[in-house]
Amino acid sequence: MLKKNKMPMGLISKKDLLCIIFIILLCLIFFSKVILNPTKMISPSYDLLSAYSPWKFFIHQSYQQYKQIPLWYNQIFSGIPLLGSHSGAVMMFYPANILFLIFTPEKVFGWLFIFHTILAGVTTYLFLRIKKISEIGASIGAISFMFSGVLVSKIFVGHLTNMIVISLVPCVFLSLELLFKKKNMRNALFFGIMLALQYHASMIQYFFYSCFVLLIYTSFFLINDFIKRKNKSDTIKLISYLTVSLVLFLGLTAIHLLPAIEYSQYTTRNVGKSYEFSVQDSFEPRKLITFVLPNFFGTPATNTDWGGGDYWEVSTYFGVLTLVLSLLGIFFSKNKTRLIYILLILFSLLVALGRFTPFYSLVYNFIPGFNFFRIPASILFVYVFSMVVLAGYGADYIRSKFDNISNKQFFEMFCKLLIVFGFITLITTPMIHNQSKLLQNKGWQMLKQSEISDSPSAKPDAFYHDKINKIIDQIIFGIAKLGALVLLIGILFTARLKQKLTQPAFLIILFGILIADLWVFGMPLIWQNDTSALFAKTDLVEFLEKDTSLFRVLDTSNYLPHWYSARYNLNLITGYDPFILHYYVELTNLIGNYSGYSPTELPMQEDPNFDLDTINNFKVLDMLSVKYLISDTKINHSRLKLVYNNSDYTYLRPYGGKEYIQKNDSLFVYENTKSLPFAYVVSDIKVIPSKEETLVELNKLEYDSKETVILNKGPGLVNLSDGFKDALIEFYSPNKIIVSVNLTNPGLLVLSEIWYPGWKAYDNGMPIQVYKANHALRSVYLHQGNHTVEFIYEPTSYKIGKTISLITVLGLLLVFVRKKLSFQGF
């Protein structure tokens, strides 16, 4: 009875415990340079630098200053919700987010990557053991998954939440399998909790794919269970417990799910997702070669990517040995449950191929959800996990053949094929090496025929010559490594069959091959750097810090990248986020008539079209309180005043891969002399319900944003005669703004802050309505007299969701206490 109450820990034997310790030790060795250099930041480039770092630093600083979790990010895009965002960098309610409140993000990133790599390995091992795979097979599967390309490549690029969701896949499958095996309330709750954790990691596309394959997996089990059992009550019981898991999931995620549903109605991702959008970065059939030659198309570790698309979206490598074992598991294992993993492999590969197969058009048109996302190749983690499970079956199949000498003929033939393939591959390597010069010329021709060399951001010829040589060397090394590994595996299996090796020696060499292969691939992708230079306070930052007023900045030359905003408390009208408020994009598009931009993208600092020369509508900049414009060219304009100039401005920028470059350019900082303050009162209201007509009016030359404000609906009275008047901002924080103003006549108080339904306003403590002004801003109507207006971000969706989640957590605690008390009583 006691052992039953210790599930799943009751399944772990001493041998299992040793295997788990071995898996953890391997992970710690793999990340040793990260552990030994705790002051350096892991993966200090790409998304970890430009997205996760500023978001997490903003959350850390806001919590330290105001002792509350910020729900609104006021330093990019003139303000954007943190609450309900599925951008990935937020993961507001994932338990690990607590670490970011206490520690700076540079420290936490490494901890989380290490922890979730260990989690992926340990839970994969436990899942395979529950599937009755041996300790050896489970260990091979665990090591293969945690050091596979789908996880390690995400670490390189800094896709923290992507990596977290993938690392939780075996944990979710483990909890579901436990429920299949023992249908009780505890396992139902465990499954619901794991699903909620995966959702709270905030990478919605990966979560969606994970849930969809879980649905396929569960349907397969239910159908199989229903056919096999004469008593159908057990199947009905399982469905009931799955319903409990779903209800628990909804309860635990309501705090984020309800605000996310609200947010989705206002983002650019809710605007026209075409088939062409959805199939962006499909997995190209030619990249199937990366299953065995992972760096054939280059690697960001050496800045040699050349095959198109993102390396980290298509990287699937999990080792040659594991691939061989997976194929054995597919074709020769007698375990019938392998069929579901074969089905998942086929499904994930067909989806990943996207535009290259008609299959994706079917899921796009007929399965809700697939049309919300791009990069179909993102689903490849399902292929990797399924192949790893099959490798476990394959490992156990080989073990059975080694123990049964009468069945050794097949393996002798199989091993001979491996030896022949490995030998042929090895002897072709010198032949390919002899053609290096020809390959170099071919590479240079391909480069010149591409758009890269004609790009404004093209790098010097010497850079590309060096990279082409490295690419060729990597391909030759990869082919040689593949041949050597296959040859060695064939010889190893043959030696074991002929009993030339003892079991311990065989296993040592087997795991040595697996680990060496994966570490040669993965270790170059684990990197660190001292980020002090990247976050260094530049002359430009020092100049802007001298102005203690509230203002925003438009940078047209990427001198002030996004990761500087939170670190130095700078407010930008641009930024980086895959989910942007669509009406803000529509407003800012008026600045330079950017009507041709995709609705999912806002022109960013590094976009060459978002230039000072193309600004046609300064009035939008005025109403967004843009006081400073930054450029790399000198501009003459009546409203612009040159306030800072540096002809030899020095700054550091990522150069691709692990490389950085120090740049020196001219810097010009202009003051917009007609910029409006963050809070002001206007004298005239124009009500225009139509969005299109509002944008047309805002774009007219005669429109004066200082005199007139456009509302989509009016406050019902129009006796405004005080004219323009500044208002005093007494308190300014992410979740709360306090404004005071004295009016002799009624007026409309306007903030250069973005309207969103979660913002509430209180005039002298009494709630008042918040209007959308000038298509995207926040405003309130005030009567004459003294006013202290509090703007507080408190969405109703959040309040309701928080209440539901708190009740759910309390219910879980009560269940836990009750079970504990009944166990002690027993």
N, C-alpha and C positions, 0 to 999 in steps of 0.2 A: 504493500500500500504506500509506503513512504517513497519508494522509487517512482511510482506513478506520479506522485505529486512533485517530482523533481524534473519533469519534462520541461524543456528539452535537455537540460543539463544531465539528466539521468542517462541519456544516450552516450555521453562522452566517457570513454574508457581512458585508462592511463596512456594507451598507445595514441588515442585521439589527442589527448592533451599534449603529448610530446610533438605530434605533428603540427598542432596549432602554435606551440612555442617556436617551432622551426620556421613556420610561415612568418610569424611576427619578427623573428631575428633577421630573416632575409630582407624584410621590408626596412628595418632599421639600418641594415648595412647599405641597402640601395639608396637611402636618404641620408647617409652618413655625413656628407658635406653640408647638408642643410642643418642637421643636428649640431654639427661642430662649429657652425658659423651662424649663431642665432641672431646676430645683429644685421645680417644681410637679408635682403628681400628675395624670395623665390620668384622666378619668372617675371622680372621687372620690365615688362614690355607688353605689347599687344593689349588685350582686354584687362589684364590684372592692373596695368598701369593706368590705362585711359578710362576704364569703367569702374572696376571694383574698388580700386584705391581711393578715388575721390568720393565715391558714394559712402564707403565704409569710414573714411576719415571724417566726412561730414556727420555721420551718425555718431561717431565717437566724440567729436568735439561738441556737438549739440547736447549730447547726454551729459558730458562733463560740465558744460556751462549752465544748462537749464535743468538738469536732473530729470529729464523726461525724454522718452524716445521720440525723435522727430517723425512726424507723419507726412510732412510736406518738405520738399527739397527746393529751397528758394534761390539757389545760386546758379542754376542753369535754366535755359529756356524761359527766363523771367518767372520761374516757379512751375513745379510739376509734382504730382502726387508721388510720395513714396508708398503710401498705403494702397494696396491693391495692385501694385505693379508686378508684372511677371517678367521684368527685364533681366532677371537672373542675378544682378548685382545686389539686390535688396535682401532677399530671403529673410524678411522682417520677423517671422515667427518660427523660423527654424531654431532649435535650441542653441546651436553653436553661435548664433548671432549675439548672445550674451557676452561672449568673449570680446567682441568688437566694441562693446560699451565700456569695457574696462581697459583693454590694451589697444595700442595703435595697430592698424591693419597689417603693417609690415611684419609684425611678429606672428599674428594669428594665421595668415595665409599658409605659411609652412606647416604649422601644427595641423591645420585642417586637411591639407593634402596628405600628410603622413597618416593621420588617424583614419581617413576614409579609404586609403589604400589598404591598410590593415583590415578594416571592416570588410572590404570587398573580398580579400583573401580568406578571412576566417569564416564568413557566412557562406562563401562558395564551397568551402570544405564541408561545413555542416550540412549544407543542402545536398551535396553529393553523397554524404554518408547516410542521410535519411533516405536517399534513393537506392540504398544498399550497395553502393559502390565502395570498393575496398579503400583502406587508408592510403595506399599508394596511388590509386586512381584519383581519389579526392584531393590528395596533395598536388598531383600534377595539374589537375583542373584549377585549383586555387591559385597556384603560382602563375599559371598561364593567364588567368583572368586578371589578376591584380597588376601584372607587369605588361599587359597587352596594350596595343596601340590606342584602343578606345579610351583608356584611362591615362596612360603616360603622355600621350600627345595633348590631352586636355590640360595636363599640368604645365606643359611647356608654354602653351598659349595663354595660360591663366584663366581658363574657363572653369572656375571653381564650382559653380552650381551645376553645370553640365556634368562635371566629374562626380559630384555628390549624388545626383540622381542615378547615374549609372552604377556607382558603388553600392547603392541601396537595392539594386535589382535583385541580386541573390538573396538579400535579406527578406525582400517581399515574397519571392518565390519560396523561401524557406518557411515563412509564416503560413503561406497558403498550403504548402505541402503538409505541414503539421495539422492544419485543419482538415485536410483530406483524410489523413491517417487516423486522427482522433477528433471526432466531431463533438466539441464541447465549447462552453462559453469562453473559457480562458483563451483558447486558440483563435476563436472568432475575434475577440478583443485585440489579441496580438496582431492579427492580420490587419484590422482596421487602423491600429496605431502606426504600423509600418507604412501603410498607404498614405496616411496623413503626413508622416515625416517626409516622405518622398515628394508630396505636393508642396509642402512648406519650403522645400529647397528652391522653389520659384523658377525652375526651368520648365515651363509648361509644355513645350514641344516634346521633350524627352519623357516627361511624365505621361503625356497623352499616348505616346508610342508604347510605353511600358504598360499602361492600363489596357491598351488594345490587345497586346499579346497575352496579357493575363486573362482577358476575356476569351481569347481563342483557347488558351491552355485550360481554363476552367470548363469551357463548353466541351472540349475533348474529354475531360475527366468525367463530367456529368453524363455525357452520352454513353461513354464506355461503362460507367458504373451502373447506369440505368439498364443497359442491355444485359450485363452480367448478373445482376441481382434479381432474384425472384420476388423478394420483399422490397417494394419500392419506397417504403417508409424511410429507409436510411438516406435515400437520395433527397427526399423531401426535407429531412432533418438538416442535411448539408445546405440546401438552398435557404432554409430558415436562418442558419448561422451566417451564411454569406450576406443575407439581408441585414443581420445585426452588424456585421463588419462595415457594410456600406453606410448604415445610419451613424455608426460611430465615426467613420471617416468624415461624413458631412458635418457632424457636430464639432469635431476637432478642427476642421478647416474653415468653419463659418466665419471666423474672425478675419480671415483673409479672402475667402471665396466670395462673400457678399460684396465687399469693396471692389474686388477684382471684376465682378460682373458689372458693377456700376462704371468702373473705369473703362472697361472694354467698349462702352457705348460712345466714348468721346475720343478714342485714340485713332491714329492714322491706320492702324491695323484693322480697323472696322470699316475701312473705305476700300471697296472694290478690289478683292484679291483674285486676280485673273489666274488662268492656268499657267501662263508664262511666268508669273510671279512665283507660283507654287513650285515649279520645276527648276528654279534656279539652283545651281550647284548639284545637279543630279550626279550619281555615281557613274562615271564613264566606263563602258565595258573594257577599254584598254587598261584600266587601272586594276583589273583583276590580277594583273601580274604582281601587284603590291602585296598580295596574299602570301607570296613567297619571297619577293624582293621588295621589302618595305620602302627602301629609299631609291627605287628605280627612277622616280620622278623628282629626286632631290629630297632635301630635308631642311626645315627651318633651323635645325641645330647648326648647320653650316651656311645658312642663307642661300641655298641652292635650289629652291623650289622652281620647277619649270613646267610642270604638267598641267597647270591651270587648276582652279579651285583651291580650296583650303586643305592643307595637309591634315590638319587635326579633325576634319570632318570625315575623311575617308580612310584614316589610318586604322587598320584592323589587325595588324600582325600579332600573333600569339605563339610563335615558335614553330619551327619545322617539325620537331618531334610531336608536338600537340596536333599539328595538322595531320600527320601520318596516323596517329592514334584516332583522331576524329573520323578519318576515312574508314578505318577498321570498324569503328563503332557504327558507322552508317551502313556498311555493306555486309558485315559479318557477325555483329552482335545479335544474339537471339532474343534480347530484351525488347518486348513489344512496345514499351513506353518510349523507345527511341523515336518512334514514328512522329510523335508530337513535336519533337525537336527538329526533325527533318522538315516538317511542315512549317515551323517557325523560321527555319533557315531560308526556305524557298520564298516565303512571304516577305521577309525582311529584305532579301536580295532584290526581289521584283519591285518592291516599293523604293528601295535605294536607287535603282536604275532610273527612276523617274521618267523623264522625257524619252528615254531610249527604249521603252517598251510600252505597248498599249495598256498594260495592266494598271499603270499608275492613273491613267485617265479614268479607269473604272472606279478606283478607290476615291479619286478626287471628286467624281460626279455623284457617287452613290453612297459613300460612307461619310457621315457628318464628322467634321473636324479636320480632315486631311487638307481641305482647301484653305485652312487658316495659316498654314505654315509653308515655308520654303525650305530648301536644303533637304531633299528626301534622303540624302546619304546619312543624315543624322541617325537613322534607324539601324545602322550597321552594328550598334552595340548588342542588338538582339541576335544577330548572326554570330557574333563572337561568343556570347554567353551560351548559346545553343551548341556551338561547336565544342566549347570547353566541356559541356556536360557529356557530349558524345565521346570526347576523348577519354573521359572516365570510364565509359562503357568499353571503349577500345582497349584501354589499359587492362581492364579485368579480363577481357577476351584473350589477350596475349598471355596473361598469367595462367589462364586455364589451359592454353595450348602448351605452355612450357611444362606444366604439370602432367600433361598427357602425351607421352612420347609417340603413341600410335597415330596421332594427328599432326605430325610434324611436317608432312610433305608439302602442305600448302605454304607453311611458313618458310620452308627452305626455298620454294619458288619465289615467294614474296620478297624474301631477303635478297635473293639473287637479283631481282628487278631493282631493288633499292641500290644495291652495289653497282650494277651496270649504269643506272641513271646517274648516280653520284660520280662515277668514274668518267663518264662521257662529259658531264658538266664541268668537271675539273680540267680535263684536257682541252676543252674549248676555251677556257679562260685565257691561256697565253695567246691563242689565236686572236681573240678579241683585243687583247692588250697590244698586239702588233699593229692593230688598225687604229690606234689612239689618235694619230694625226688626222686620219680620214674622219674620225668621229668628231674631232675638234672643229674641223672645217664645216662639217655638216651642222654642228651645233651653232656655229657662228652664222651660217646661212639662215637657219631657222629663226635666230634672234633678229636678224635684219629684215626678215619677211614678216615678223610680228609687229604689233603696235608699240612694243616696249621701247624700242630704240628711238621712236619718234615722239615719245611722251615728254611733256614738259618736265616731268620728274625723273627722266632717264639719268642713269648714273654713268660715270666715265667708262670708256671702252675697257680699260685695264681691269675694272671691277668685273665685267662680264667674262673676259678672257679667263680670269682666275676661277670664277664660278663654273665655267664650262669644263675646265680641267678637273675641278673637284667632283663635278657630276660624273664624269667619265670614270674617275678613280673609284667613286662610290658604287657605280654599276658593276665594274669589274670585281671589286671586293665582294659585293653582294652575291654575284654569280659563283665566285670561288667559295664563299662561305656556305652557300646553298649546297654546292657539290660536296664539300667536305662533310657537312652535317648529314646529308642523306647517306653518303658512303659510310660514315662512322656508325650511323644508326643501323644500317644493314649489317655491318660487320659485328656490331654489338649483339644484335638479335641472333645472328648465326652462331656466335660464340656461346651464347646462353643455351641455344637449342642443342648444341653439341656438348653441352656441359663443360665447356672450357673455362667458364666463369662461375664463381659461387654466387648465390643470391645477393649477399651484401655487396660484393664487388660490382655486380651488374647494376644494382640500384644506385650505388655511388656514381658510377659513370653515367647512368641514365639521367639522374638529377643534375649532374655536372653539365651535361650537354644542354639540358633545358634551361638552366639558370644562366650559363655562359651566353647562350644564344639570345635570350631575352635581355640580359644586361648590356650586351654589346649594342643591341638596338636601342634600349631605353635609357641607359645612363647619360648619354649625350644630351638627352632632352630634359634632364633635371639640372637646372642651372640657377645661379644666384648672382647678385651684383649689389654693390654698394650704391644705393639710390640717392646719396647725398647730392651728387651732381645733378641728377634729374629733378630733384626737388629744391635745388639751390635757389635762394632768393636773388633774383636777377635785378639789374638796374631798373628795368621796367616795373617790376613789382614794388621796389622801394619808392619809385616815383608815385605810383598809384596809392600806396599806403599813406602818403602825406595828406591825401584828401580824406578827411574823417567823415564826410557827409555820406548819405546813401546815394548810390549811383550804379548804373550798369555800364558794361563795356561791350563794344563790338570790335572784335579782332579779325581783320581780313587777311592776316598773313601768318597765322599759327605761331605767333610769338608768345601767346598766352594760352597754352593748351588746357584742355578740360581738367587735367589732374591738378592744376594750380588753383582752381576755383575754391575748393573747400579748404585746401591747405593754407591759403592766404586770405580767405574770406572775401573773395571777389565775386561779384554778381555779373553773370554773362547772359546775353540774349540768345546765344547759341549753346551747344553742349553735345552730349552723346547719350543716346538712349533709343532702343528700338521701338519704344512706345511713347509717342509724342501726342499731345492734344491736337486734334485735327484743326480746330478753329484757330489755334496759335500759329500753325503752319500757314493757314489761309491768310492770316493777318500779316505775318512776316514776309510772305511771298510778295506783298505789295511794295516792299522796300525796293526791290529791283525788278518787279514784274517777272517773278520766277514761276510763272504758271506752268512751265514745262517740267517741273520737278515731279518725281514720283510722290504720291501721297504718303508713302511710308518713310520718306526721308526729308529732313529739314536741312537746308544748306548749312554746312559746318565750317569751322574756321579754316580747315585745310582745303576746302572746295575752292578751286581757282575762280569759279564764276561768282562766288559771293565776295565780290571785290568792292572797294570804295568807289571805283569809277562807275560801277553799275547801280549805285544807289540813286534811285529816281524819286523816292518818297521819304524825305527826312522827317515828315510829320509822324510817321509810325515810330521812328527812332525817338522822337521827342516824347511821345506818350508812353514809351517804354523806359523813359528816364535814362536813355543812353547819353552819358555825359562825355565819354571818351571813345574815340575811334582810333584804332591802331592800324598802321599801314607800313608797307615797305617802300612806298613811293610818295613823292611830294605832291600834294593836291592843293589846288587853289579853289576856294569856295567861300562865299561871303559869310556864311554862318560858322565856318570852321576856323579855329584859332590854334596855330601851332604852339604847343606848350612844352614839348620835349622832343629832342632830336639826338640821335646817336648814329654817326656814320659808320661805326664799326661795332655794331651790337653783337655780342657773343652769347650763344646759347647752345645747349646740347639736345639732340633729338635721336630717337631710335632710328636705325638705318636698315632695319630688317633683321630677322633672326636674333642673334645675341649681340649684334653690332650696334654701335652708337657713332654718331658723327658730331663734331663741333662745327657749328656754322657761324659765319660772320656776315651780317647784312646791315643795310641801312634801316633805321627805325625812326618812324615819325608818329608822334602821339598828338592828336588833335582834340581840342575841347569843342563840343557841340554847344555853342553859346545860347541856343534856344531850347535846350533840354528842359523838360518839365520835371518838377519834383516828384517824389514818391507818393505824395498825398496833396491834393488841391481841390478847390471848389470852383465850379463853372457857373456861368450865368445863363446858359441856354441849353435846352434839351430838344433833340429831334428824335421822334419815335419812328423807326423803320422796322417793321416785323420781318421783312425778307432778308435772308442772309446775303443773297447776291446783290440786292440794292444797297445794303449797308457797305459792302466792300467797294462797290462803285463809288459811293459817296465819299468814303475815306480816301479814295485814290484821286479825287478831284483836286485840281490846283488851288481852287478857292476855299477848300475846306480848312478851317482853322481849329486844330485840336485844343487850343488854349481857350477858345471861346465857346465851342459847341461840343457836346457829347451826344453820341447816338446810342439810343437804347432800343432793344427789341420789343420792349413793352414799357409804358410810362407809369409813373407813380400816381397819376390821376390829378395833378395840379401843376401849374406852370408859372407861378408868380416868383420868378427868379430875377433879381435886379442888382445883386451885389457886385457882379462881374467876377473876374478871376481873382482867387485868393489862395495863398499858401495855407496848408494845414500842418500842424506840428506832430511828428511821429515821436511819441514819448517812449515807446517800447517796441522792439522789433526782434522777433524770433521766428523759427520755422512754423510753429503751431499757433502763434498769437501775435497780433499787432494792435497797439493802442494808439489812437489818433485823437488829438484834441483840437477844437476849432470853435471860434465865437462868431455867430452869424447875426446880422441885423435883419436879414431877410432869409426866407427859405433857400436852400441850395442843394446841389448834388455834389456829394463828396466822392471823388474819384481816386482810386489807388492805381498805381502802375503795377499792379499785381494781377495775376491771372485768375479769372473767374472759374469756379468749380463748385458743383452743388454741395460739397462738404463744408464750405466756408459759411459760418454763421456770423451775424453782426448784432451787437447790443449797444444801443444808444442810452447812456446814463443807466445802464443795467437792464434796460427793456429791449426785448428782441425786435429787430426791424428787418425788412426784406433786403436782400442783396440782389442788385440788378447786374446784368451783363452789359458792360459799356464798351462802345467802340469795338464790338464783335468778340472781345476776349478779356476785357479788364473788369475789375471789381468796383462797384459803386453802391452808395446808399443815399436815400433822400433824407434830408434833415430840415426840421423846422427852425425858425429863428431862435437864437439863444446860445448858451454855452453847452458844448457837447463833448463828452468823452466817449468815443466809439471804440469798442473792442471787436476786433475780427478774430474769431477763434475757429480753428479747423477741427470740427467734430462731426464727421459724416454720420448720418443716421444708419447707413449700412454697416459702419464700423461698430456702432453702439449695439445694434441688434446682433451682429455676428459675434461680438465679444461676449454678450450675454449668453448666447447659445453655447459658445465654446467653454465658457466658465462653468456653466451648468453641466456640460458633458464631462469636463475634467473632475468636477466634484462627484459626479455619478461614478466615474471610474475609481476614484479614491474610496468611495463607499463600498464598491464591489471588492476592491483589494483588501480593505480592512475586514470586511465580512468574511472573505475567504481565509484570511490569515487567522482570524479568531476561531473559525470553525476548524481549521487545521490544528491549531494549538489545543482546542478542546478534544479533537480526536486523539 
